[in-house]
Amino acid sequence: MNHFSITGNIVDIHSKNIFWGTVQIKGEKISSITKEGEIKRGENYILPGFIDSHVHIESSMLVPSEFAKLAVVHGTVGTISDPHEIANVCGIDGVKYMIENSKTVPFKCTFGAPSCVPATIFETAGATLNASDVDQLLKLPEIKYLSEVMNFPGVLNGDEELMEKIASAKKYNKVIDGHAPGLMGADAKKYIDTGISTDHECFTAAEAMDKLKYGMKILIREGSAAKNFDALIGLMHDHSDMMMFCSDDKHPDSLALGHINTLCARAVKCGIDIFKILKAACINPVEHYKMDVGLLKVNDAADFIITKDLIEFEVIQTFVNGKLVAENGKSLIHTTPASIINQFDCTEKLASDFEIIFNGEKKIHAIEALDGQLITNKLLVSPKVVNDKIVADVENDILKIVVVNRYKNAPIAKSFIKNIGLKKGALASSVAHDSHNIVAVGVDDESICKAVNAIIQAGGGVSAVDEHQLKLLKLPVAGLMSNEDGYKVADAYTEIDHFSKNELGSHLSAPFMTLSFMALLVIPHLKISDLGLFDGDRFELKTISTL
């Protein structure tokens, strides 16, 4: 049996106290904690591990075991993981895949039952989870909550199937997660009164305050694309009991650099009390979701970290169930072979398949992408016409965007988008929330076709092309994740990301992450699915033409 002790400055977050002492570990649990003196400045700190309170592991492009391999280096010992992405591709089998893979490593993944698969009826997904399916998942001991209820119009209108899913979560006494961007006032109260307890989609302090007053807990999100930390962190001064940190979506390159530890360091710089920060980062998620994670108490699981200080949060060691899983910036979790599960059934395309015929339109609809945000704006722009076809207007940064159904051969949805910034070539990805069809953006049909076909040939991935080069990161697991070593995937993603910026000209901080959200219909204001342009305010499809 594993039996050892650790001495240092022990951070007791519950009592808001720091003291010099020793933690005794016996097997997988903490057997005793002994106070031996007052805090010693300049010495190491022992504290509970960090929790990402809402993340889609699939968006890291890594299977759970590899996500864990990278995350533990930064002191993360567990996640609240919504397997919504793989469920849209592979259904219940996808959820079970994530659960089983996570069990292969010492890491505390807590999974939810996806509530909205597909998220809307305005897109083609690979699977459907009805109320009976969700009830079946909620029975599993590994499923601790009902994942984000994205169809907030369905909640407000009393959609029978959706309300049945919520009722199942209540029946099993499991947490219900929310997702209601921009919802405020009476509608927010009605949404929250159904039992939905959290939201990670607030992008203004006013919206977060409105939801806090109705008893909803607010997750401060800072991911690879959506960044709301600066807008919301000030609320932690007065509302730390009701707040947590999350990434939502974290690409492998940024996960390799840091995780929740970096948000703690930023919060310190914002002048937030250290115990309020650590309560949000370590304690609140465990208590809210009833996680099987220790909180540095006697008889708890020995899940804790050692940091150099409580300012930068450089992690020296990470322990999960008493096992050392990371030390001095190096992960001690080894890559293990992961099986492949997928659903990809469309054939390669022709450049002519992406043409848009000009029918005399004076104005056309276009999406405006916003760097660091999931929301988009609606634009009306003048079409650029060449040989009776509407084409990309590179000079004005109006590029063509398409969505290709990956589950069957079907008509291709086509429109235009501003603020991607490509000067040449194209980008494509089968990571395209929520249904994960192939989304692509480019300056010409030939480049778009080349990028899309690379994804089809690989059975999933992200690609970037110009007239001379093709960069491809294969994602064979559901077209969302690699089964390779996480650090190699991070390096490969960094290469293709740099190519999209330095060679193709995108000025976005995370071009592929931003692209992946252009098909996310449940976030306003204008998006595109495989069925066409979608108005997120009216919740309806629309044509490219303004008529």
C-alpha positions as CSV (number, residue, x, y, z in Angstrom):
1,M,0.0,0.0,0.0
2,N,1.2,3.5,-0.9
3,H,2.2,5.3,2.3
4,F,4.0,8.7,2.4
5,S,3.9,12.2,3.7
6,I,4.2,15.7,2.2
7,T,5.2,18.8,4.3
8,G,4.6,22.4,3.3
9,N,2.2,25.3,3.6
10,I,-1.2,23.7,3.8
11,V,-4.0,25.8,2.3
12,D,-7.3,25.2,4.1
13,I,-9.7,26.9,1.8
14,H,-12.8,26.1,3.8
15,S,-11.5,27.8,7.0
16,K,-9.6,30.5,5.0
17,N,-6.3,29.5,6.8
18,I,-2.8,28.7,5.7
19,F,-0.4,26.9,8.1
20,W,2.8,24.9,8.0
21,G,2.1,21.2,8.4
22,T,2.2,17.6,7.1
23,V,-0.2,15.6,5.0
24,Q,-0.1,11.8,5.5
25,I,-1.3,9.6,2.6
26,K,-2.2,6.0,3.1
27,G,-3.2,4.2,0.0
28,E,-5.5,6.4,-2.0
29,K,-6.6,8.5,0.9
30,I,-5.4,11.2,3.3
31,S,-5.0,9.6,6.7
32,S,-4.0,12.7,8.7
33,I,-3.2,16.4,8.4
34,T,-1.0,17.8,11.2
35,K,-0.5,21.5,11.9
36,E,3.2,22.2,12.9
37,G,3.4,25.9,12.8
38,E,2.6,29.2,11.1
39,I,2.9,29.8,7.4
40,K,6.5,29.8,6.1
41,R,7.0,32.4,3.3
42,G,9.0,31.2,0.3
43,E,8.1,27.5,0.8
44,N,5.8,25.4,-1.2
45,Y,2.0,25.3,-0.9
46,I,-0.3,22.2,-0.7
47,L,-3.8,22.7,-1.9
48,P,-6.7,20.8,-3.5
49,G,-6.4,20.2,-7.2
50,F,-8.0,22.4,-9.8
51,I,-11.3,21.5,-11.6
52,D,-12.4,22.6,-15.0
53,S,-16.1,23.0,-14.3
54,H,-17.3,22.7,-17.9
55,V,-15.4,21.3,-20.8
56,H,-16.0,19.4,-24.0
57,I,-12.9,17.2,-23.9
58,E,-13.5,16.4,-27.6
59,S,-12.6,20.0,-28.5
60,S,-9.0,19.4,-27.3
61,M,-8.8,16.9,-30.2
62,L,-7.6,14.4,-27.6
63,V,-9.2,11.4,-26.1
64,P,-9.9,11.7,-22.3
65,S,-6.7,9.8,-21.3
66,E,-4.5,12.2,-23.4
67,F,-6.4,15.3,-22.2
68,A,-5.6,14.1,-18.7
69,K,-2.0,13.6,-19.6
70,L,-1.6,17.3,-20.4
71,A,-4.0,18.7,-17.8
72,V,-2.4,17.2,-14.7
73,V,0.8,19.1,-15.5
74,H,-1.1,22.3,-14.6
75,G,-2.6,21.0,-11.4
76,T,-6.0,19.9,-12.9
77,V,-7.2,16.7,-11.2
78,G,-10.7,16.6,-12.6
79,T,-13.2,17.9,-15.1
80,I,-16.9,18.3,-15.5
81,S,-17.0,16.8,-19.0
82,D,-19.9,17.2,-21.4
83,P,-19.6,14.4,-24.1
84,H,-22.1,16.3,-26.2
85,E,-19.8,16.5,-29.2
86,I,-19.1,12.8,-29.6
87,A,-22.8,12.0,-28.8
88,N,-23.8,14.1,-31.8
89,V,-21.7,11.8,-34.0
90,C,-22.0,8.4,-32.3
91,G,-24.9,8.6,-29.8
92,I,-24.8,6.6,-26.6
93,D,-21.9,4.5,-27.8
94,G,-19.9,7.7,-28.0
95,V,-20.7,8.7,-24.4
96,K,-19.7,5.3,-23.2
97,Y,-16.5,5.5,-25.2
98,M,-15.5,8.6,-23.3
99,I,-16.3,7.1,-20.0
100,E,-14.4,3.9,-20.6
101,N,-11.3,5.7,-22.1
102,S,-11.2,8.0,-19.1
103,K,-10.9,5.1,-16.7
104,T,-7.6,4.1,-18.2
105,V,-5.7,6.9,-16.4
106,P,-5.7,8.4,-12.8
107,F,-7.8,11.4,-13.4
108,K,-11.3,12.4,-12.2
109,C,-13.5,12.9,-15.3
110,T,-17.1,13.5,-14.3
111,F,-19.5,13.1,-17.3
112,G,-22.9,14.4,-18.0
113,A,-25.8,13.0,-20.1
114,P,-26.1,15.3,-23.2
115,S,-29.5,17.0,-23.2
116,C,-29.7,18.3,-26.7
117,V,-28.6,15.8,-29.4
118,P,-29.1,17.1,-31.9
119,A,-29.1,20.6,-30.6
120,T,-31.7,21.8,-33.0
121,I,-33.8,20.4,-35.9
122,F,-32.1,22.8,-38.2
123,E,-29.0,20.6,-38.8
124,T,-28.1,17.0,-39.6
125,A,-26.4,15.1,-36.7
126,G,-25.2,11.5,-36.6
127,A,-27.4,10.5,-33.7
128,T,-30.4,11.4,-31.7
129,L,-30.7,11.0,-27.9
130,N,-34.4,11.0,-27.0
131,A,-35.8,11.3,-23.5
132,S,-35.5,7.5,-23.0
133,D,-31.9,7.5,-24.0
134,V,-31.1,10.4,-21.6
135,D,-32.9,8.6,-18.8
136,Q,-30.8,5.5,-19.5
137,L,-27.6,7.5,-19.3
138,L,-28.7,9.3,-16.1
139,K,-29.0,5.9,-14.4
140,L,-25.3,5.2,-14.8
141,P,-23.2,6.0,-11.8
142,E,-20.6,7.6,-14.0
143,I,-23.1,10.2,-15.2
144,K,-23.4,12.9,-12.5
145,Y,-25.5,15.6,-14.3
146,L,-27.7,16.6,-17.2
147,S,-25.4,18.5,-19.6
148,E,-26.1,22.0,-20.8
149,V,-29.7,22.6,-21.8
150,M,-28.9,24.6,-24.9
151,N,-32.4,24.7,-26.3
152,F,-33.6,27.5,-24.0
153,P,-36.5,28.4,-26.3
154,G,-37.7,24.8,-25.8
155,V,-37.6,25.3,-22.1
156,L,-39.5,28.5,-22.2
157,N,-42.1,27.0,-24.5
158,G,-42.4,23.8,-22.4
159,D,-41.1,21.4,-25.1
160,E,-42.4,18.0,-24.0
161,E,-39.4,15.9,-24.9
162,L,-36.9,18.4,-23.3
163,M,-39.0,18.8,-20.1
164,E,-39.0,15.0,-19.8
165,K,-35.2,15.0,-19.9
166,I,-35.1,17.6,-17.1
167,A,-37.6,15.6,-15.1
168,S,-35.3,12.5,-15.4
169,A,-32.4,14.5,-13.9
170,K,-34.6,15.6,-11.0
171,K,-35.8,12.0,-10.5
172,Y,-32.2,10.8,-10.1
173,N,-31.3,13.9,-8.0
174,K,-28.7,15.0,-10.6
175,V,-27.5,18.5,-11.4
176,I,-28.9,20.3,-14.5
177,D,-26.5,22.5,-16.5
178,G,-27.6,25.5,-18.4
179,H,-26.7,27.3,-21.6
180,A,-28.6,30.5,-22.3
181,P,-26.6,33.3,-23.9
182,G,-28.2,36.7,-23.5
183,L,-31.2,35.4,-21.6
184,M,-32.3,37.9,-18.9
185,G,-35.2,39.1,-16.9
186,A,-38.4,37.1,-16.7
187,D,-37.3,34.6,-19.3
188,A,-34.1,33.9,-17.4
189,K,-36.1,33.4,-14.2
190,K,-38.5,31.0,-16.0
191,Y,-35.5,29.1,-17.3
192,I,-33.8,28.9,-13.9
193,D,-37.0,27.9,-12.1
194,T,-37.1,24.6,-14.0
195,G,-34.1,23.6,-11.9
196,I,-31.3,24.6,-14.3
197,S,-28.5,25.6,-12.0
198,T,-25.5,26.9,-14.0
199,D,-24.5,29.0,-17.0
200,H,-21.2,29.4,-18.7
201,E,-22.4,31.6,-21.6
202,C,-22.6,35.0,-19.9
203,F,-20.6,37.5,-21.9
204,T,-21.4,40.6,-19.9
205,A,-21.4,41.3,-16.1
206,A,-24.9,42.6,-16.3
207,E,-26.2,39.3,-17.7
208,A,-24.3,37.3,-15.1
209,M,-25.7,39.5,-12.3
210,D,-29.2,39.1,-13.6
211,K,-28.8,35.3,-13.5
212,L,-27.1,35.4,-10.1
213,K,-30.0,37.2,-8.5
214,Y,-32.3,34.3,-9.5
215,G,-29.9,31.8,-7.8
216,M,-28.0,30.5,-10.9
217,K,-24.3,29.8,-10.5
218,I,-22.0,31.5,-13.1
219,L,-19.0,29.8,-14.7
220,I,-16.3,32.2,-15.9
221,R,-15.3,30.8,-19.2
222,E,-11.9,31.3,-20.8
223,G,-11.2,28.9,-23.6
224,S,-9.3,28.9,-26.9
225,A,-12.0,30.9,-28.7
226,A,-14.6,32.2,-26.2
227,K,-13.1,34.4,-23.6
228,N,-15.3,36.0,-20.9
229,F,-12.8,36.3,-18.0
230,D,-12.2,40.0,-18.2
231,A,-15.9,40.7,-18.4
232,L,-16.9,38.6,-15.4
233,I,-14.0,38.3,-13.0
234,G,-15.0,41.5,-11.0
235,L,-18.1,39.7,-9.8
236,M,-16.0,37.3,-7.8
237,H,-15.3,39.9,-5.2
238,D,-18.9,39.5,-3.9
239,H,-20.2,36.2,-5.5
240,S,-17.4,33.7,-5.1
241,D,-19.7,31.2,-3.5
242,M,-21.7,31.1,-6.8
243,M,-18.9,31.1,-9.3
244,M,-16.5,28.6,-10.9
245,F,-13.8,28.6,-13.7
246,C,-14.1,26.7,-17.0
247,S,-12.6,26.4,-20.4
248,D,-15.6,25.0,-22.3
249,D,-13.4,24.3,-25.4
250,K,-9.6,24.0,-25.2
251,H,-7.4,23.3,-28.2
252,P,-4.4,21.1,-27.6
253,D,-1.8,23.8,-28.1
254,S,-3.3,26.0,-25.4
255,L,-3.9,23.1,-23.1
256,A,-0.2,22.2,-23.3
257,L,0.6,25.7,-22.0
258,G,-1.8,26.1,-19.2
259,H,-5.3,25.4,-17.8
260,I,-7.3,26.6,-14.7
261,N,-4.0,27.5,-13.0
262,T,-3.6,30.4,-15.4
263,L,-7.0,31.8,-14.6
264,C,-6.1,31.7,-10.9
265,A,-3.0,33.7,-11.6
266,R,-4.9,36.2,-13.6
267,A,-7.5,36.5,-10.8
268,V,-4.7,37.3,-8.3
269,K,-3.6,40.1,-10.6
270,C,-7.1,41.4,-10.6
271,G,-7.0,41.8,-6.8
272,I,-9.4,38.9,-6.0
273,D,-9.0,37.4,-2.5
274,I,-7.0,34.2,-2.7
275,F,-9.5,32.1,-0.9
276,K,-12.3,33.3,-3.1
277,I,-10.2,32.3,-6.2
278,L,-9.4,28.9,-4.8
279,K,-13.0,28.3,-3.7
280,A,-14.1,28.8,-7.3
281,A,-11.3,26.8,-8.8
282,C,-11.2,23.9,-6.4
283,I,-14.1,23.6,-4.1
284,N,-17.3,24.8,-5.8
285,P,-17.3,22.4,-8.7
286,V,-16.7,19.4,-6.4
287,E,-19.5,20.3,-4.1
288,H,-22.0,21.4,-6.8
289,Y,-21.6,18.3,-9.0
290,K,-20.9,15.9,-6.1
291,M,-17.6,14.9,-7.7
292,D,-15.6,12.0,-6.4
293,V,-12.7,14.3,-5.7
294,G,-10.8,15.0,-2.5
295,L,-10.7,18.4,-1.0
296,L,-7.6,18.1,1.2
297,K,-9.5,16.7,4.3
298,V,-8.8,13.6,6.4
299,N,-10.3,10.5,4.8
300,D,-10.7,12.3,1.4
301,A,-9.2,10.9,-1.7
302,A,-5.6,12.1,-2.0
303,D,-6.2,14.5,-4.9
304,F,-4.0,17.5,-4.3
305,I,-1.3,19.7,-5.8
306,I,1.9,21.4,-4.7
307,T,2.6,24.9,-6.1
308,K,5.6,27.2,-5.7
309,D,3.4,30.1,-4.6
310,L,-0.2,31.4,-4.7
311,I,0.6,34.0,-7.3
312,E,1.7,32.4,-10.5
313,F,0.5,28.9,-9.4
314,E,3.5,27.1,-11.0
315,V,2.7,23.4,-10.2
316,I,5.5,21.3,-8.8
317,Q,3.5,18.1,-8.2
318,T,0.0,16.7,-8.9
319,F,-1.4,13.7,-7.1
320,V,-4.6,11.8,-7.9
321,N,-5.8,9.1,-5.5
322,G,-2.4,9.3,-3.9
323,K,-0.5,8.7,-7.1
324,L,2.0,11.2,-8.4
325,V,0.8,12.0,-11.9
326,A,2.9,15.1,-12.8
327,E,6.1,16.6,-11.5
328,N,8.0,19.7,-12.5
329,G,6.2,20.3,-15.8
330,K,6.4,16.7,-16.9
331,S,3.4,14.4,-17.1
332,L,3.8,10.9,-15.6
333,I,0.7,9.6,-17.4
334,H,1.7,7.4,-20.2
335,T,0.0,7.2,-23.6
336,T,-2.0,4.1,-24.0
337,P,-3.5,2.8,-27.3
338,A,-7.1,4.1,-27.8
339,S,-9.6,2.4,-30.0
340,I,-11.4,4.2,-32.8
341,I,-15.1,4.9,-33.1
342,N,-16.4,7.0,-36.0
343,Q,-19.2,7.8,-38.4
344,F,-18.2,9.3,-41.7
345,D,-20.2,8.5,-44.9
346,C,-19.9,11.1,-47.7
347,T,-17.9,11.1,-50.9
348,E,-15.4,13.6,-52.2
349,K,-16.6,16.8,-53.8
350,L,-15.9,18.8,-57.0
351,A,-15.0,22.5,-57.0
352,S,-18.2,23.2,-59.0
353,D,-20.2,21.8,-56.0
354,F,-19.3,25.0,-54.1
355,E,-20.4,27.5,-56.7
356,I,-23.1,30.1,-55.9
357,I,-25.1,31.3,-58.9
358,F,-25.8,35.0,-59.1
359,N,-29.6,35.7,-59.3
360,G,-29.5,39.5,-59.4
361,E,-29.1,40.0,-55.6
362,K,-28.2,43.5,-54.6
363,K,-27.4,42.5,-51.1
364,I,-26.7,39.2,-49.4
365,H,-26.5,38.0,-45.8
366,A,-23.1,37.4,-44.3
367,I,-21.9,36.2,-40.9
368,E,-19.5,38.5,-39.0
369,A,-17.2,36.4,-36.8
370,L,-15.9,38.1,-33.6
371,D,-12.5,37.1,-32.3
372,G,-12.8,35.6,-28.8
373,Q,-16.5,35.3,-28.9
374,L,-19.0,32.6,-29.9
375,I,-21.7,35.1,-30.8
376,T,-21.7,36.6,-34.4
377,N,-23.2,39.5,-36.1
378,K,-25.6,39.7,-39.1
379,L,-24.3,41.7,-42.0
380,L,-25.8,42.8,-45.4
381,V,-23.1,43.1,-48.0
382,S,-22.9,43.7,-51.7
383,P,-22.1,40.5,-53.6
384,K,-18.9,40.3,-55.7
385,V,-19.9,38.7,-59.1
386,V,-17.6,37.0,-61.6
387,N,-19.0,35.1,-64.6
388,D,-22.5,35.1,-63.1
389,K,-21.3,33.6,-59.9
390,I,-21.0,35.2,-56.4
391,V,-17.5,34.8,-55.2
392,A,-15.3,35.7,-52.2
393,D,-14.4,39.4,-51.9
394,V,-10.9,39.0,-50.5
395,E,-10.2,42.7,-50.5
396,N,-13.1,43.4,-48.2
397,D,-12.5,40.2,-46.2
398,I,-15.8,38.6,-47.3
399,L,-15.0,34.9,-47.8
400,K,-17.1,31.9,-48.8
401,I,-18.2,29.6,-46.0
402,V,-19.7,26.2,-46.6
403,V,-21.0,23.2,-44.5
404,V,-20.8,19.7,-46.0
405,N,-23.0,16.9,-44.6
406,R,-20.5,14.3,-43.4
407,Y,-23.2,11.6,-42.7
408,K,-24.5,11.3,-46.2
409,N,-24.2,12.9,-49.6
410,A,-26.5,16.0,-49.6
411,P,-26.7,19.5,-51.0
412,I,-23.9,21.8,-49.7
413,A,-24.9,24.8,-47.6
414,K,-23.1,28.0,-48.8
415,S,-22.8,31.5,-47.7
416,F,-20.3,34.3,-46.8
417,I,-18.4,35.4,-43.7
418,K,-16.4,38.4,-42.7
419,N,-13.4,38.7,-40.3
420,I,-11.6,35.4,-41.0
421,G,-8.9,37.3,-42.8
422,L,-7.6,34.7,-45.3
423,K,-5.7,36.1,-48.2
424,K,-5.4,32.8,-50.0
425,G,-6.3,29.2,-49.6
426,A,-8.9,27.6,-47.3
427,L,-9.5,26.0,-43.9
428,A,-11.7,23.0,-43.2
429,S,-12.7,21.1,-40.1
430,S,-14.9,18.2,-39.1
431,V,-14.9,19.7,-35.6
432,A,-18.0,21.9,-36.2
433,H,-20.3,22.3,-33.2
434,D,-22.8,20.9,-32.7
435,S,-23.4,18.2,-35.3
436,H,-19.8,18.1,-36.6
437,N,-20.4,18.2,-40.3
438,I,-17.5,19.6,-42.3
439,V,-17.2,23.4,-42.1
440,A,-14.8,25.2,-44.5
441,V,-13.9,28.8,-45.4
442,G,-11.8,30.0,-48.3
443,V,-11.0,32.5,-51.0
444,D,-12.0,30.3,-54.0
445,D,-13.9,27.1,-54.7
446,E,-10.8,25.1,-55.7
447,S,-9.1,25.7,-52.4
448,I,-12.3,25.0,-50.4
449,C,-12.8,21.7,-52.3
450,K,-9.2,20.7,-51.7
451,A,-9.5,21.3,-48.0
452,V,-12.8,19.5,-47.7
453,N,-11.7,16.5,-49.6
454,A,-8.7,16.1,-47.3
455,I,-11.0,15.8,-44.4
456,I,-13.2,13.3,-46.2
457,Q,-10.3,11.2,-47.2
458,A,-9.0,11.2,-43.6
459,G,-12.4,10.4,-42.0
460,G,-12.1,13.6,-40.0
461,G,-9.6,16.3,-39.1
462,V,-8.6,19.9,-39.7
463,S,-6.9,21.0,-42.9
464,A,-5.4,24.2,-44.3
465,V,-4.4,24.6,-47.9
466,D,-3.0,27.0,-50.5
467,E,-2.1,26.4,-54.1
468,H,1.2,24.6,-53.1
469,Q,0.7,23.0,-49.7
470,L,-1.8,20.9,-47.7
471,K,-1.6,20.7,-44.0
472,L,-3.7,18.0,-42.3
473,L,-4.2,16.9,-38.7
474,K,-6.1,13.6,-38.8
475,L,-8.8,13.1,-36.1
476,P,-10.0,9.5,-36.6
477,V,-11.9,9.2,-33.3
478,A,-15.4,10.4,-34.3
479,G,-13.8,12.9,-36.6
480,L,-13.1,14.9,-33.4
481,M,-10.1,13.4,-31.7
482,S,-6.7,11.9,-32.3
483,N,-5.7,8.7,-30.6
484,E,-2.0,9.8,-30.7
485,D,0.2,11.2,-27.9
486,G,-1.3,14.5,-26.7
487,Y,1.9,16.5,-27.0
488,K,2.5,15.4,-30.6
489,V,-1.1,16.4,-31.4
490,A,-0.4,19.8,-29.8
491,D,2.7,20.3,-31.9
492,A,0.9,19.3,-35.1
493,Y,-2.0,21.6,-34.3
494,T,0.4,24.4,-33.5
495,E,2.0,23.9,-37.0
496,I,-1.3,24.0,-38.8
497,D,-2.5,27.0,-36.7
498,H,0.7,29.0,-37.6
499,F,0.2,28.1,-41.3
500,S,-3.3,29.4,-41.3
501,K,-2.1,32.7,-39.8
502,N,1.4,33.2,-41.2
503,E,0.9,31.8,-44.6
504,L,-2.8,32.1,-45.3
505,G,-3.3,35.4,-43.5
506,S,-5.9,34.8,-40.8
507,H,-5.7,37.4,-38.0
508,L,-7.9,35.5,-35.6
509,S,-6.3,34.3,-32.3
510,A,-7.8,30.8,-32.9
511,P,-8.9,30.4,-36.5
512,F,-10.0,26.7,-36.3
513,M,-11.8,27.2,-33.0
514,T,-13.7,30.2,-34.4
515,L,-14.5,28.3,-37.6
516,S,-15.8,25.4,-35.5
517,F,-18.4,27.6,-33.9
518,M,-19.8,29.1,-37.1
519,A,-22.2,26.1,-37.2
520,L,-23.2,26.4,-33.6
521,L,-26.8,27.4,-34.1
522,V,-27.8,27.9,-30.5
523,I,-25.5,30.9,-30.2
524,P,-26.8,34.2,-31.8
525,H,-26.9,35.8,-34.2
526,L,-26.2,34.3,-37.6
527,K,-24.7,30.9,-38.2
528,I,-24.7,28.2,-40.9
529,S,-25.6,24.5,-40.7
530,D,-25.6,21.8,-43.4
531,L,-29.2,22.9,-44.1
532,G,-28.3,26.6,-44.7
533,L,-28.0,30.0,-43.0
534,F,-29.6,30.1,-39.6
535,D,-31.0,33.2,-37.8
536,G,-30.4,32.5,-34.1
537,D,-32.7,35.3,-33.0
538,R,-35.7,34.1,-35.0
539,F,-34.6,30.5,-34.7
540,E,-35.2,29.8,-38.4
541,L,-33.3,29.0,-41.6
542,K,-32.9,31.8,-44.1
543,T,-31.6,32.2,-47.6
544,I,-28.3,33.9,-48.6
545,S,-30.3,36.5,-50.5
546,T,-32.1,39.4,-48.8
547,L,-34.7,39.3,-51.5
